[in-house]
Amino acid sequence: MTLNPLLRRLLLASALALVCATGVIVGQQKYGMPKTVIHVVTLKWTDESTPAQRQKALDGIKDMAATIPGMKNIWLKTIKVQGQTREGEKPYDAAFVMEFADEAALKAYADHPKHKAWEEIYTPVRAESRSHDISN
């Protein structure tokens, strides 16, 4: 059985429209709104701190993530830091992020012995910091 040329064209146009519509639906950007909490820290290292001391502080974050319950992910590589400084002040020069399962995990981290031990390494090399806790 052969199809009428007009019907054939209509079927072909319908098939092409379906393929295009499917492409648009599949290609839409997907995003999520997780209920985890991220702890974002921007900081200024002290002028006296060495690259090795700074790295030791960042490595300490890895150690905490491996042992403190509720820490899920960490980001340690500073790409860009923005922040206002007054004329003549040193700008913020580093940032890191910790992700926690929930607010309770963030609160437990603050009092965890591993965090207290890390602060002994981190605090002497940190001139100033700002932290931001964010969730959905």
C-alpha positions as CSV (number, residue, x, y, z in Angstrom):
1,M,0.0,0.0,0.0
2,T,1.4,3.4,-0.9
3,L,0.5,6.5,1.0
4,N,-0.9,9.6,-0.5
5,P,2.0,12.1,-1.0
6,L,0.3,14.7,1.1
7,L,-0.4,12.2,3.9
8,R,3.3,11.1,3.7
9,R,4.5,14.7,4.0
10,L,2.2,15.3,7.0
11,L,3.5,12.1,8.7
12,L,7.1,13.1,8.0
13,A,6.5,16.7,9.4
14,S,4.8,15.2,12.5
15,A,7.7,12.8,13.1
16,L,10.2,15.7,12.7
17,A,8.2,17.9,15.1
18,L,8.1,15.0,17.6
19,V,11.9,14.5,17.4
20,C,12.5,18.3,17.9
21,A,10.1,18.4,20.9
22,T,11.8,15.4,22.4
23,G,15.2,17.1,22.0
24,V,14.0,20.2,23.7
25,I,12.6,18.3,26.6
26,V,15.7,16.1,27.0
27,G,18.0,19.0,26.7
28,Q,16.5,21.1,29.4
29,Q,18.8,22.0,32.3
30,K,18.1,19.9,35.3
31,Y,19.0,21.2,38.8
32,G,18.4,20.1,42.4
33,M,17.8,21.8,45.7
34,P,19.5,19.6,48.2
35,K,18.7,19.8,51.9
36,T,22.4,19.5,52.9
37,V,24.2,22.5,54.4
38,I,27.2,24.0,52.9
39,H,29.7,25.9,55.0
40,V,31.6,28.4,52.8
41,V,34.7,30.1,54.3
42,T,36.6,32.9,52.7
43,L,39.9,33.9,54.4
44,K,43.0,35.9,54.5
45,W,46.2,34.0,55.3
46,T,48.6,35.7,57.7
47,D,51.6,37.3,56.0
48,E,53.9,35.2,58.1
49,S,52.3,31.9,57.1
50,T,54.2,29.6,54.7
51,P,52.7,27.7,51.8
52,A,53.4,24.5,53.8
53,Q,51.5,25.7,56.8
54,R,48.6,26.8,54.6
55,Q,48.6,23.3,52.9
56,K,48.6,21.6,56.3
57,A,45.5,23.6,57.3
58,L,43.7,22.5,54.1
59,D,44.9,18.9,54.6
60,G,43.4,19.1,58.0
61,I,40.0,19.6,56.4
62,K,40.5,16.3,54.5
63,D,41.2,14.6,57.8
64,M,38.1,16.1,59.4
65,A,35.9,15.0,56.4
66,A,37.3,11.4,56.8
67,T,36.4,11.2,60.5
68,I,33.6,13.6,61.5
69,P,30.1,12.1,61.0
70,G,27.9,14.1,58.7
71,M,30.6,15.7,56.7
72,K,29.8,14.7,53.1
73,N,32.0,16.7,50.7
74,I,34.7,19.3,50.7
75,W,36.1,21.8,48.2
76,L,39.6,23.0,48.7
77,K,40.9,24.5,45.5
78,T,40.5,28.3,45.5
79,I,39.8,29.6,42.0
80,K,38.5,33.1,42.7
81,V,37.7,35.0,45.9
82,Q,35.7,38.2,45.9
83,G,35.3,40.4,48.9
84,Q,35.4,44.0,49.8
85,T,38.4,45.3,51.6
86,R,39.3,48.8,52.6
87,E,41.9,50.8,50.8
88,G,45.3,49.4,51.7
89,E,44.0,46.2,53.3
90,K,45.0,42.8,52.1
91,P,42.3,41.1,50.0
92,Y,40.8,37.7,50.8
93,D,43.0,35.2,49.2
94,A,41.6,31.8,49.8
95,A,38.3,29.9,50.2
96,F,37.1,26.4,51.1
97,V,33.7,24.7,51.4
98,M,32.4,21.9,53.6
99,E,29.1,20.1,53.0
100,F,27.2,18.6,55.9
101,A,24.3,16.2,55.9
102,D,22.1,18.6,57.8
103,E,22.1,21.5,60.3
104,A,22.6,19.0,63.2
105,A,25.8,17.7,61.5
106,L,27.1,21.2,61.1
107,K,26.5,21.9,64.8
108,A,28.1,18.7,65.9
109,Y,31.2,19.5,63.8
110,A,31.7,22.8,65.7
111,D,32.2,20.9,69.0
112,H,33.9,17.8,67.6
113,P,37.4,17.1,69.0
114,K,38.9,16.7,65.5
115,H,37.6,20.2,64.7
116,K,39.2,21.6,67.9
117,A,42.5,19.9,67.0
118,W,42.3,21.4,63.4
119,E,41.7,24.9,64.8
120,E,45.1,24.7,66.5
121,I,46.7,24.4,63.1
122,Y,44.3,26.7,61.2
123,T,43.9,29.6,63.6
124,P,47.6,30.7,63.7
125,V,47.8,31.0,59.9
126,R,44.4,32.7,59.4
127,A,44.5,36.4,59.6
128,E,40.8,36.8,59.1
129,S,37.9,34.8,57.8
130,R,34.2,35.0,57.0
131,S,31.9,32.0,57.0
132,H,28.5,31.5,55.5
133,D,26.1,28.5,56.1
134,I,23.6,27.8,53.3
135,S,20.8,25.3,52.7
136,N,17.4,25.0,51.1
